[in-house]
Amino acid sequence: MQTGVQISSLRPMLQTEDQVCQTFRHLAGMGVRHVQLQWLGPQISPAFIAKTAEKEGIHITGIQDFFVEIQARLPYYIELNHCTGGTSFTVSRIPESFRTPDGLIRFADILKTLQDRLAPLGQRLDFHPTAPDYAPVYGITPVDLLDMQVPGLTYCLDLYHLACSGIPVVPWIAGHDNRIPVVHFKDHADGHLVPAGSGSIPWDGVVAACMKHGVRTALVEQESWDRNPFLCLGEALDWLHQQIDQESRRNVRH
């Protein structure tokens, strides 16, 4: 299971070309080799982002943004993923306007159409649920409906949103065996985001479940912070690597 960073964590440092160069250089210096793209300055060309990542030895795993943003600028996001070599095209959050039974069916149809458009380009559609997407709408959970309506749908699973929805994390991962290629490790304490592993989310068994059920990429994420964000991401990565190492040693012993 490869590790890396969801770069949305560094949004204020990604709004100009110079900032992108400095941020990618800093991440590379931390040993980060895998990055998911989100919230870079919209005026920065995909070609420039791709060139900068290649120069620093960083592999772009894919892109992510909210559904409404992707719908408004779909050609840009497809080009961004293509130029940077990303294979995961992640759509996040079901808009409020679709939160009816009929609306959810329409949303599923849009995802299926997008899935069909991306597949010939070598890009896989992943859906990133947020906490409201796990809340029932007229008796059905939106994520469950998407499971039924979008064949082969895979997930970029944000463990923070899943945990905050009140759903047990490990059973959910097990119930979606080999359908969660990407996970986000994010944590909170006292209403604030903190480095993964240092907050109140119960992580027991989560890394083991990810490794057992086909997760290929684990990304740390923290979109707000009260100190140096690079230090926060570094702490989260250190913790995640320790968890993976412990689980790997446990598997060898067994």
TORSE-783770 format. One line per 3 residues: number of its first residue (from 1); their letters; for each residue x, y, z of N, C-alpha, C. Coordinates in Angstrom, 1 decimal. Layout:
N
NUM = A = X:Y:Z:X:Y:Z:X:Y:Z ~ ...
% end
This chain:
254
1 = MQT = 0.9:-1.2:0.0:0.0:0.0:0.0:0.9:1.2:0.0 ~ 0.8:2.0:-1.1:1.7:3.2:-1.2:1.0:4.4:-0.4 ~ 1.9:5.3:0.1:1.4:6.4:0.9:1.7:7.7:0.2
4 = GVQ = 1.0:8.8:0.6:1.3:10.1:0.1:0.4:11.1:0.7 ~ 0.1:12.2:0.0:-0.5:13.4:0.5:-1.7:13.8:-0.5 ~ -2.8:14.1:0.1:-3.9:14.8:-0.6:-3.5:16.3:-0.5
7 = ISS = -3.1:16.9:-1.6:-2.5:18.2:-1.6:-3.4:19.3:-1.3 ~ -4.7:19.1:-1.2:-5.7:20.1:-0.8:-5.3:20.6:0.6 ~ -4.6:19.8:1.4:-4.1:20.2:2.7:-3.3:21.5:2.6
10 = LRP = -2.7:21.8:1.4:-1.8:23.0:1.3:-2.4:24.0:0.4 ~ -3.7:24.2:0.3:-4.3:25.1:-0.7:-3.7:26.5:-0.7 ~ -3.5:27.2:0.4:-3.0:28.5:0.3:-1.6:28.6:-0.4
13 = MLQ = -0.9:27.5:-0.4:0.5:27.5:-1.0:0.5:26.9:-2.4 ~ -0.7:26.9:-3.1:-0.8:26.3:-4.4:-1.4:27.2:-5.4 ~ -1.4:28.5:-5.2:-2.2:29.4:-6.0:-1.4:30.1:-7.1
16 = TED = -0.1:30.0:-7.1:0.7:30.6:-8.2:1.7:29.5:-8.6 ~ 2.3:29.7:-9.8:3.3:28.8:-10.3:4.5:28.7:-9.3 ~ 5.0:29.8:-8.8:6.1:29.8:-7.9:5.7:29.0:-6.6
19 = QVC = 4.5:29.2:-6.1:4.1:28.4:-4.9:4.0:26.9:-5.2 ~ 3.5:26.5:-6.4:3.5:25.1:-6.7:4.9:24.5:-6.8 ~ 5.8:25.2:-7.4:7.2:24.8:-7.4:7.8:24.6:-6.0
22 = QTF = 7.6:25.6:-5.1:8.1:25.5:-3.8:7.4:24.4:-3.0 ~ 6.1:24.2:-3.1:5.4:23.2:-2.4:5.8:21.8:-2.8 ~ 5.9:21.6:-4.1:6.3:20.3:-4.6:7.7:19.9:-4.1
25 = RHL = 8.6:21.0:-4.2:10.0:20.7:-3.7:10.0:20.4:-2.3 ~ 9.2:21.1:-1.5:9.2:20.8:0.0:8.6:19.4:0.2 ~ 7.6:19.0:-0.4:7.0:17.7:-0.3:8.1:16.6:-0.6
28 = AGM = 8.8:16.8:-1.8:9.8:15.9:-2.2:10.9:15.8:-1.2 ~ 11.2:16.9:-0.5:12.2:16.9:0.5:11.8:16.1:1.7 ~ 10.5:16.0:1.9:10.0:15.2:3.0:9.9:13.7:2.7
31 = GVR = 10.2:13.4:1.5:10.1:12.0:1.1:8.8:11.6:0.5 ~ 7.9:12.6:0.3:6.6:12.3:-0.3:6.8:12.0:-1.8 ~ 6.2:10.9:-2.3:6.3:10.4:-3.6:5.0:10.3:-4.4
34 = HVQ = 3.9:10.4:-3.6:2.6:10.2:-4.3:1.7:11.3:-3.8 ~ 1.0:12.0:-4.7:0.1:13.1:-4.4:-1.1:13.1:-5.2 ~ -2.3:13.4:-4.6:-3.5:13.6:-5.3:-3.8:15.1:-5.4
37 = LQW = -4.2:15.5:-6.5:-4.4:16.9:-6.8:-5.8:17.4:-6.5 ~ -5.8:18.6:-5.8:-7.1:19.3:-5.6:-6.7:20.8:-5.2 ~ -7.5:21.7:-5.7:-7.5:23.1:-5.3:-6.2:23.9:-5.6
40 = LGP = -5.5:23.5:-6.7:-4.4:24.3:-7.2:-5.0:25.5:-7.9 ~ -4.3:26.6:-8.0:-4.8:27.8:-8.7:-5.3:27.5:-10.1 ~ -6.5:27.9:-10.4:-7.2:27.5:-11.7:-6.4:28.0:-12.9
43 = QIS = -5.6:29.0:-12.7:-4.9:29.6:-13.9:-3.6:28.9:-14.2 ~ -3.2:27.9:-13.4:-2.0:27.2:-13.6:-2.3:26.0:-14.5 ~ -1.5:25.9:-15.6:-1.8:25.0:-16.6:-1.5:23.5:-16.2
46 = PAF = -2.2:22.6:-16.6:-1.9:21.2:-16.4:-0.5:20.8:-16.8 ~ 0.0:21.3:-17.9:1.3:21.0:-18.4:2.4:21.5:-17.4 ~ 2.2:22.6:-16.8:3.1:23.1:-15.8:3.1:22.3:-14.5
49 = IAK = 1.9:21.9:-14.1:1.8:21.0:-12.9:2.5:19.7:-13.2 ~ 2.3:19.1:-14.3:2.9:17.8:-14.7:4.4:18.0:-14.7 ~ 4.9:19.0:-15.3:6.4:19.2:-15.4:7.0:19.4:-14.0
52 = TAE = 6.3:20.1:-13.2:6.8:20.4:-11.8:6.9:19.1:-11.0 ~ 5.8:18.3:-11.1:5.8:17.0:-10.4:6.9:16.1:-10.9 ~ 7.1:16.0:-12.2:8.1:15.1:-12.7:9.5:15.6:-12.3
55 = KEG = 9.7:16.9:-12.3:11.0:17.4:-11.9:11.4:17.0:-10.4 ~ 10.3:17.0:-9.6:10.6:16.7:-8.1:10.4:15.2:-7.8 ~ 10.2:14.4:-8.8:10.0:13.0:-8.6:8.8:12.6:-7.9
58 = IHI = 7.7:13.4:-8.1:6.4:13.1:-7.5:5.5:12.5:-8.5 ~ 4.8:11.4:-8.1:3.8:10.7:-8.9:2.4:11.2:-8.6 ~ 1.7:11.7:-9.6:0.3:12.1:-9.4:-0.6:10.9:-9.5
61 = TGI = -1.3:10.6:-8.4:-2.2:9.5:-8.4:-3.5:9.8:-9.1 ~ -3.9:11.1:-9.1:-5.2:11.4:-9.7:-5.6:12.8:-9.2 ~ -6.9:13.1:-9.6:-7.4:14.4:-9.2:-8.7:14.2:-8.4
64 = QDF = -9.1:15.3:-7.6:-10.4:15.2:-6.9:-10.9:16.6:-6.9 ~ -12.2:16.7:-6.9:-12.9:18.0:-6.6:-14.4:17.7:-6.4 ~ -15.1:18.7:-5.9:-16.5:18.6:-5.7:-17.3:18.4:-7.0
67 = FVE = -18.4:17.7:-7.0:-19.1:17.4:-8.2:-19.5:18.7:-8.9 ~ -19.9:19.8:-8.2:-20.3:21.0:-8.9:-19.1:21.6:-9.6 ~ -17.9:21.6:-9.0:-16.7:22.1:-9.7:-16.4:21.3:-10.9
70 = IQA = -16.4:20.0:-10.8:-16.1:19.1:-11.9:-17.0:19.3:-13.1 ~ -18.3:19.4:-12.7:-19.3:19.6:-13.8:-19.1:20.9:-14.5 ~ -18.7:21.9:-13.8:-18.5:23.2:-14.5:-17.3:23.3:-15.3
73 = RLP = -16.2:22.5:-15.0:-14.9:22.5:-15.7:-14.5:21.1:-16.1 ~ -15.3:20.3:-16.6:-15.0:18.9:-16.8:-13.8:18.8:-17.8 ~ -13.7:19.5:-19.0:-12.6:19.3:-19.8:-11.3:19.6:-19.2
76 = YYI = -11.3:20.6:-18.3:-10.0:21.0:-17.6:-9.6:19.8:-16.7 ~ -10.5:19.2:-15.9:-10.1:18.2:-15.0:-9.6:16.9:-15.8 ~ -10.3:16.6:-16.9:-9.8:15.5:-17.7:-8.4:15.7:-18.2
79 = ELN = -8.2:16.9:-18.7:-6.9:17.3:-19.2:-5.8:17.2:-18.1 ~ -6.2:17.8:-16.9:-5.3:17.8:-15.8:-4.8:16.3:-15.4 ~ -5.8:15.4:-15.3:-5.5:14.1:-15.0:-4.7:13.4:-16.1
82 = HCT = -5.0:13.7:-17.3:-4.3:13.1:-18.4:-2.8:13.6:-18.5 ~ -2.6:14.9:-18.3:-1.3:15.5:-18.4:-0.4:15.0:-17.3 ~ -0.9:14.8:-16.1:-0.1:14.5:-15.0:0.0:13.0:-14.8
85 = GGT = -0.7:12.2:-15.6:-0.6:10.7:-15.5:-1.5:10.1:-14.5 ~ -2.4:10.9:-13.9:-3.3:10.3:-12.9:-4.3:9.3:-13.5 ~ -4.6:8.3:-12.7:-5.6:7.3:-13.1:-6.9:7.4:-12.3
88 = SFT = -6.9:8.1:-11.2:-8.1:8.2:-10.3:-8.7:9.5:-10.5 ~ -10.0:9.5:-11.0:-10.7:10.8:-11.2:-11.8:10.8:-10.2 ~ -11.6:11.6:-9.1:-12.5:11.5:-7.9:-13.5:12.7:-7.9
91 = VSR = -14.8:12.3:-7.8:-15.9:13.2:-7.6:-16.3:13.2:-6.2 ~ -16.5:14.3:-5.6:-16.8:14.4:-4.1:-18.2:15.0:-3.9 ~ -18.9:14.5:-3.0:-20.1:15.1:-2.4:-21.3:15.2:-3.3
94 = IPE = -22.4:14.7:-2.9:-23.7:14.8:-3.6:-24.3:16.1:-3.3 ~ -24.6:17.0:-4.3:-25.2:18.3:-4.0:-26.5:18.1:-3.4 ~ -26.9:19.1:-2.6:-28.2:19.1:-1.9:-29.4:19.0:-2.9
97 = SFR = -29.2:19.6:-4.1:-30.3:19.6:-5.0:-30.6:18.2:-5.5 ~ -29.7:17.2:-5.3:-30.0:15.8:-5.7:-30.5:14.9:-4.6 ~ -30.7:15.5:-3.4:-31.0:14.7:-2.2:-32.5:14.4:-2.1
100 = TPD = -33.0:13.8:-3.2:-34.4:13.2:-3.2:-34.2:11.8:-3.9 ~ -35.2:10.9:-3.8:-35.0:9.6:-4.5:-34.8:9.8:-6.0 ~ -35.6:10.6:-6.6:-35.5:10.9:-8.0:-34.1:11.5:-8.3
103 = GLI = -33.8:12.5:-7.5:-32.5:13.2:-7.7:-31.3:12.3:-7.6 ~ -31.4:11.4:-6.7:-30.2:10.4:-6.5:-30.1:9.5:-7.7 ~ -31.2:9.2:-8.3:-31.2:8.4:-9.6:-30.6:9.2:-10.7
106 = RFA = -30.9:10.5:-10.8:-30.3:11.3:-11.8:-28.8:11.5:-11.5 ~ -28.4:11.6:-10.3:-27.0:11.8:-9.9:-26.3:10.5:-10.4 ~ -26.9:9.3:-10.1:-26.2:8.1:-10.5:-26.1:8.0:-12.0
109 = DIL = -27.1:8.4:-12.7:-27.0:8.4:-14.2:-25.8:9.3:-14.7 ~ -25.7:10.5:-14.0:-24.6:11.4:-14.4:-23.2:10.7:-14.2 ~ -23.1:10.0:-13.0:-21.8:9.3:-12.7:-21.6:8.2:-13.7
112 = KTL = -22.6:7.5:-14.1:-22.5:6.4:-15.1:-22.0:7.0:-16.4 ~ -22.5:8.1:-16.9:-22.1:8.7:-18.1:-20.7:9.2:-18.0 ~ -20.3:9.7:-16.9:-18.9:10.2:-16.7:-18.0:8.9:-16.6
115 = QDR = -18.4:7.9:-16.0:-17.6:6.7:-15.9:-17.3:6.1:-17.3 ~ -18.3:6.1:-18.2:-18.2:5.7:-19.6:-17.2:6.6:-20.4 ~ -17.3:7.9:-20.1:-16.4:8.8:-20.8:-14.9:8.7:-20.4
118 = LAP = -14.7:8.4:-19.1:-13.4:8.3:-18.6:-12.7:7.0:-18.9 ~ -13.4:5.9:-19.0:-12.8:4.6:-19.1:-11.9:4.5:-20.3 ~ -12.3:4.9:-21.5:-11.4:4.8:-22.7:-10.2:5.7:-22.5
121 = LGQ = -10.2:6.6:-21.6:-9.0:7.5:-21.4:-8.0:6.9:-20.4 ~ -8.4:5.7:-19.8:-7.6:5.1:-18.8:-7.7:5.8:-17.4 ~ -8.8:6.5:-17.2:-9.1:7.1:-15.9:-10.3:6.5:-15.3
124 = RLD = -10.1:6.1:-14.0:-11.1:5.4:-13.2:-11.9:6.4:-12.4 ~ -13.2:6.3:-12.5:-14.1:7.2:-11.7:-14.2:6.6:-10.3 ~ -13.8:7.5:-9.3:-13.9:7.1:-7.9:-14.9:8.1:-7.3
127 = FHP = -15.7:7.7:-6.4:-16.6:8.6:-5.7:-16.1:8.8:-4.2 ~ -16.1:10.0:-3.8:-15.7:10.4:-2.4:-16.9:10.9:-1.6 ~ -17.5:10.0:-0.8:-18.6:10.4:0.0:-18.2:11.4:1.1
130 = TAP = -19.0:12.3:1.4:-18.9:13.1:2.6:-19.9:12.7:3.6 ~ -19.8:13.1:4.9:-20.7:12.6:5.9:-22.2:12.6:5.6 ~ -22.7:13.7:5.0:-24.2:13.7:4.6:-24.6:12.6:3.6
133 = DYA = -23.6:12.1:2.9:-23.9:11.1:1.9:-24.2:9.7:2.5 ~ -23.9:9.6:3.8:-24.3:8.4:4.5:-25.6:8.5:5.2 ~ -26.2:9.7:5.2:-27.4:9.9:6.0:-28.6:9.5:5.1
136 = PVY = -29.6:8.7:5.6:-30.7:8.3:4.8:-31.5:9.4:4.2 ~ -32.0:9.3:2.9:-32.9:10.2:2.3:-34.1:9.4:1.9 ~ -35.2:9.7:2.6:-36.5:9.0:2.4:-36.2:7.5:2.5
139 = GIT = -35.5:7.1:3.5:-35.3:5.6:3.8:-34.2:4.9:3.1 ~ -33.4:5.6:2.2:-32.3:5.0:1.6:-31.1:5.8:1.7 ~ -29.9:5.2:2.0:-28.7:5.9:2.1:-28.1:6.2:0.7
142 = PVD = -27.8:7.5:0.4:-27.3:7.8:-0.9:-26.2:6.9:-1.4 ~ -25.2:6.6:-0.6:-24.1:5.8:-1.0:-24.6:4.4:-1.4 ~ -25.5:3.9:-0.6:-26.0:2.5:-0.9:-26.8:2.5:-2.3
145 = LLD = -27.5:3.6:-2.5:-28.2:3.7:-3.8:-27.2:3.8:-5.0 ~ -26.1:4.5:-4.8:-25.1:4.6:-5.9:-24.5:3.2:-6.1 ~ -24.3:2.5:-5.0:-23.8:1.1:-5.1:-24.6:0.3:-6.1
148 = MQV = -25.9:0.5:-5.9:-26.9:-0.3:-6.7:-27.0:0.2:-8.1 ~ -26.8:1.5:-8.3:-27.2:2.1:-9.6:-26.0:2.3:-10.6 ~ -24.7:2.3:-10.0:-23.6:2.6:-10.8:-22.7:1.3:-10.8
151 = PGL = -22.8:0.5:-11.8:-22.0:-0.8:-11.8:-20.5:-0.5:-11.7 ~ -19.8:-1.3:-10.8:-18.4:-1.2:-10.7:-17.9:0.1:-10.1 ~ -18.7:0.9:-9.4:-18.3:2.1:-8.8:-17.3:1.8:-7.7
154 = TYC = -16.2:2.6:-7.8:-15.1:2.5:-6.8:-15.1:3.8:-5.9 ~ -14.3:3.7:-4.8:-14.4:4.8:-3.9:-13.0:5.4:-3.5 ~ -13.0:6.6:-3.4:-11.9:7.3:-2.7:-12.5:7.6:-1.3
157 = LDL = -12.2:6.8:-0.4:-12.9:6.8:0.9:-12.2:7.7:1.9 ~ -12.9:8.8:2.3:-12.4:9.6:3.4:-12.8:9.0:4.7 ~ -11.8:8.5:5.5:-12.1:7.8:6.7:-12.7:8.8:7.8
160 = YHL = -12.3:10.0:7.7:-12.9:11.0:8.6:-14.4:11.2:8.4 ~ -14.8:11.4:7.2:-16.2:11.5:6.9:-17.0:10.3:7.3 ~ -16.4:9.1:7.0:-17.1:7.9:7.4:-17.3:7.7:8.9
163 = ACS = -16.2:8.0:9.6:-16.2:7.9:11.1:-17.2:8.9:11.7 ~ -17.2:10.1:11.1:-18.0:11.2:11.7:-19.5:10.9:11.4 ~ -19.8:10.1:10.4:-21.2:9.8:10.1:-21.8:8.8:11.1
166 = GIP = -20.9:8.2:11.9:-21.3:7.2:12.9:-21.3:5.8:12.4 ~ -20.8:5.5:11.2:-20.8:4.2:10.7:-19.5:3.5:11.0 ~ -19.5:2.3:11.6:-18.2:1.6:11.9:-17.3:1.5:10.7
169 = VVP = -16.1:1.9:10.8:-15.2:2.0:9.6:-14.8:0.7:9.1 ~ -14.3:-0.2:10.0:-13.7:-1.5:9.5:-14.8:-2.3:8.8 ~ -16.0:-2.5:9.3:-17.0:-3.3:8.6:-17.3:-2.7:7.2
172 = WIA = -17.3:-1.4:7.1:-17.7:-0.7:5.8:-16.6:-1.0:4.8 ~ -15.3:-1.0:5.2:-14.2:-1.3:4.3:-14.3:-2.8:3.9 ~ -14.6:-3.6:4.8:-14.7:-5.1:4.5:-15.9:-5.3:3.6
175 = GHD = -17.0:-4.6:3.7:-18.1:-4.8:2.9:-17.9:-4.2:1.5 ~ -16.8:-3.5:1.2:-16.5:-3.0:-0.1:-15.2:-3.5:-0.6 ~ -15.0:-4.8:-0.4:-13.7:-5.5:-0.7:-13.3:-5.2:-2.1
178 = NRI = -12.1:-4.7:-2.3:-11.5:-4.4:-3.6:-12.2:-3.4:-4.4 ~ -13.0:-2.5:-3.7:-13.7:-1.4:-4.4:-13.3:-0.1:-3.8 ~ -12.2:-0.1:-3.0:-11.7:1.2:-2.4:-10.2:1.3:-2.7
181 = PVV = -9.9:1.8:-3.9:-8.5:1.9:-4.3:-7.7:3.0:-3.5 ~ -8.5:4.0:-3.0:-7.8:5.2:-2.4:-8.5:5.5:-1.1 ~ -7.7:5.8:0.0:-8.3:6.2:1.2:-7.6:7.5:1.7
184 = HFK = -8.4:8.3:2.4:-7.8:9.5:3.0:-7.8:9.3:4.6 ~ -6.6:9.5:5.1:-6.5:9.4:6.6:-6.5:10.9:7.1 ~ -7.6:11.2:7.9:-7.8:12.5:8.4:-8.4:12.4:9.8
187 = DHA = -8.0:13.3:10.7:-8.4:13.1:12.1:-8.9:14.5:12.7 ~ -9.6:14.4:13.9:-10.0:15.6:14.5:-10.0:15.5:16.0 ~ -9.9:16.6:16.7:-10.0:16.7:18.1:-10.6:18.0:18.5
190 = DGH = -11.6:18.0:19.4:-12.2:19.2:19.9:-12.7:20.1:18.8 ~ -13.2:19.5:17.7:-13.8:20.3:16.7:-12.8:20.8:15.7 ~ -11.5:20.4:15.8:-10.5:20.9:14.9:-9.8:19.7:14.2
193 = LVP = -9.3:19.9:13.0:-8.6:18.9:12.3:-7.2:18.9:12.9 ~ -6.6:17.6:13.1:-5.3:17.4:13.6:-4.6:16.3:12.8 ~ -3.3:16.2:12.9:-2.7:15.1:12.1:-3.3:13.8:12.4
196 = AGS = -3.4:13.0:11.3:-4.0:11.6:11.5:-3.2:10.8:12.5 ~ -4.0:10.2:13.4:-3.5:9.4:14.5:-3.3:10.1:15.8 ~ -3.6:11.5:15.8:-3.4:12.2:17.0:-4.7:12.8:17.6
199 = GSI = -5.9:12.4:16.9:-7.2:12.9:17.3:-8.0:11.8:18.0 ~ -9.3:12.0:17.8:-10.3:11.1:18.5:-10.9:10.0:17.6 ~ -10.5:9.9:16.4:-11.1:8.8:15.5:-10.4:7.5:16.0
202 = PWD = -11.3:6.5:16.2:-10.7:5.2:16.6:-10.1:4.4:15.4 ~ -8.8:4.3:15.4:-8.1:3.7:14.3:-7.8:2.2:14.4 ~ -8.2:1.6:15.5:-7.9:0.2:15.7:-8.4:-0.6:14.5
205 = GVV = -7.6:-1.4:13.9:-8.0:-2.3:12.8:-8.2:-1.6:11.4 ~ -8.1:-0.3:11.3:-8.4:0.4:10.1:-7.3:0.1:9.0 ~ -6.1:0.2:9.4:-5.0:0.0:8.5:-5.0:-1.5:8.0
208 = AAC = -5.2:-2.4:9.0:-5.3:-3.8:8.7:-6.4:-4.1:7.6 ~ -7.5:-3.4:7.8:-8.7:-3.6:6.9:-8.3:-3.1:5.5 ~ -7.7:-1.9:5.5:-7.3:-1.4:4.2:-6.3:-2.3:3.4
211 = MKH = -5.4:-2.8:4.2:-4.4:-3.7:3.5:-5.0:-5.0:3.1 ~ -6.0:-5.5:3.8:-6.6:-6.8:3.5:-7.6:-6.7:2.4 ~ -8.2:-5.5:2.2:-9.4:-5.4:1.3:-9.1:-4.5:0.1
214 = GVR = -7.8:-4.5:-0.3:-7.5:-4.0:-1.6:-7.2:-2.5:-1.8 ~ -7.0:-1.8:-0.7:-6.6:-0.4:-0.8:-5.2:-0.3:-1.3 ~ -5.0:0.5:-2.4:-3.7:0.6:-3.0:-3.0:1.9:-2.6
217 = TAL = -3.7:3.0:-2.3:-3.1:4.2:-2.0:-3.7:4.8:-0.7 ~ -2.9:5.2:0.2:-3.3:5.8:1.5:-2.7:7.2:1.6 ~ -3.6:8.2:1.6:-3.2:9.6:1.6:-3.5:10.3:2.9
220 = VEQ = -2.6:11.0:3.5:-2.9:11.8:4.7:-3.5:13.2:4.2 ~ -4.3:13.7:5.0:-5.0:15.0:4.6:-5.4:15.8:5.9 ~ -5.2:17.1:5.8:-5.6:18.0:6.8:-5.7:19.4:6.3
223 = ESW = -7.0:19.8:5.9:-7.2:21.0:5.2:-7.1:22.3:6.1 ~ -7.1:22.2:7.4:-6.9:23.3:8.2:-6.0:22.9:9.4 ~ -5.2:23.9:9.9:-4.2:23.6:10.9:-3.9:24.9:11.7
226 = DRN = -3.3:24.7:12.8:-3.0:25.9:13.7:-1.5:26.0:13.8 ~ -0.7:25.3:13.0:0.7:25.4:13.0:1.2:25.0:11.6 ~ 2.5:24.8:11.4:3.1:24.6:10.1:2.4:23.3:9.5
229 = PFL = 1.8:23.5:8.3:1.0:22.4:7.7:2.0:21.3:7.2 ~ 3.2:21.6:6.8:4.1:20.5:6.4:4.5:19.7:7.6 ~ 4.6:20.3:8.8:4.9:19.5:10.0:3.7:18.6:10.3
232 = CLG = 2.5:19.1:10.2:1.3:18.3:10.4:1.3:17.1:9.5 ~ 1.5:17.3:8.2:1.5:16.2:7.2:2.6:15.2:7.5 ~ 3.8:15.8:7.9:4.9:14.9:8.3:4.6:14.0:9.4
235 = EAL = 3.9:14.5:10.5:3.5:13.7:11.6:2.5:12.7:11.2 ~ 1.6:13.0:10.4:0.6:12.1:10.0:1.2:11.0:9.1 ~ 2.1:11.3:8.3:2.8:10.3:7.5:3.6:9.3:8.3
238 = DWL = 4.3:9.9:9.3:5.1:9.1:10.2:4.2:8.1:10.9 ~ 3.1:8.6:11.4:2.2:7.7:12.1:1.6:6.6:11.2 ~ 1.3:7.0:10.0:0.7:6.0:9.0:1.7:5.0:8.7
241 = HQQ = 3.0:5.4:8.4:4.0:4.4:8.1:4.3:3.5:9.3 ~ 4.2:4.0:10.5:4.3:3.1:11.6:3.2:2.0:11.7 ~ 2.0:2.5:11.4:0.9:1.6:11.4:1.0:0.5:10.3
244 = IDQ = 1.4:0.9:9.1:1.6:-0.1:8.1:2.8:-1.0:8.4 ~ 3.9:-0.5:8.9:5.0:-1.4:9.3:4.6:-2.4:10.4 ~ 3.8:-1.9:11.4:3.4:-2.9:12.4:2.5:-3.9:11.9
247 = ESR = 1.6:-3.6:11.0:0.7:-4.5:10.4:1.4:-5.5:9.5 ~ 2.4:-5.0:8.7:3.2:-5.9:7.9:4.0:-6.9:8.7 ~ 4.6:-6.5:9.8:5.3:-7.4:10.7:4.4:-8.4:11.3
250 = RNV = 3.2:-8.0:11.6:2.2:-8.9:12.2:1.8:-10.0:11.2 ~ 1.6:-9.6:9.9:1.3:-10.5:8.9:2.4:-11.5:8.6 ~ 3.6:-11.1:8.7:4.8:-12.0:8.5:4.8:-13.0:9.6
253 = RH = 4.6:-12.6:10.9:4.6:-13.5:12.0:3.5:-14.6:11.9 ~ 2.4:-14.2:11.3:1.3:-15.1:11.2:1.3:-16.0:9.9
% end
